[in-house]
Amino acid sequence: MGEPDPSGKLVGSSYRVDGLRLSVTFYGGICEKYGLKLDESKPGTVVAKVVVTEPQKAGTDCVALAKQQEVSADLKAQLGGRTVFDQATNRELPRSQGPDPVGGPQH
């Protein structure tokens, strides 16, 4: 985890949640734009899929560089005890252990 996937799949490496907002961290190319699709149809789970929303423009040059990025989408209901899975690998995503995002809890 935490490394670009050699198959070219957009694989999530972790997630965080703020209210109904679910954010997934992944590695992706720097010339595309990305989004997040969520499937909440199965009880007890949320399946997250990182997708390309804007491909690299045809005829443009781009450095083949993957960078850590984050995409977000709104849940239909609070995450609660549901498990978050990555659609590309069908594996459970770990909850991010990083610092609180900007605008997080104030002390």
Long-range contacts (C-beta under 8 A, 24 or more apart in sequence): 1-94, 3-27, 4-66, 5-88, 9-88, 9-89, 10-34, 10-49, 10-50, 10-51, 10-52, 10-88, 11-50, 11-86, 11-88, 11-89, 12-48, 12-50, 12-86, 12-88, 12-93, 13-68, 13-93, 14-93, 14-94, 14-95, 14-96, 14-97, 14-98, 15-48, 15-84, 15-93, 15-94, 15-95, 15-96, 16-95, 16-96, 16-98, 16-101, 17-75, 17-79, 17-95, 18-101, 18-104, 19-78, 20-74, 20-75, 20-76, 20-77, 20-78, 21-72, 21-73, 21-74, 21-75, 22-46, 22-48, 22-72, 22-73, 22-74, 22-75, 22-79, 22-84, 23-70, 23-71, 23-72, 24-48, 24-50, 24-70, 24-71, 24-72, 24-84, 24-86, 24-93, 25-68, 25-69, 25-70, 25-96, 26-50, 26-68, 26-69, 26-70, 26-71, 27-66, 27-67, 27-68, 27-69, 28-52, 28-66, 28-67, 28-69, 29-56, 29-62, 29-64, 29-65, 29-66, 29-67, 30-62, 30-63, 30-65, 30-66, 30-67, 31-56, 31-57, 31-60, 31-62, 31-63, 32-56, 34-69, 34-71, 35-71, 35-73, 36-71, 36-72, 36-73, 37-73, 37-87, 38-73, 38-75, 39-87, 40-75, 40-76, 40-77, 40-82, 44-81, 44-82, 44-83, 45-82, 45-83, 45-84, 45-85, 46-75, 46-79, 46-82, 46-83, 46-84, 46-85, 47-84, 47-85, 47-86, 47-87, 48-73, 48-84, 48-85, 48-86, 48-87, 48-93, 49-86, 49-87, 49-88, 50-88
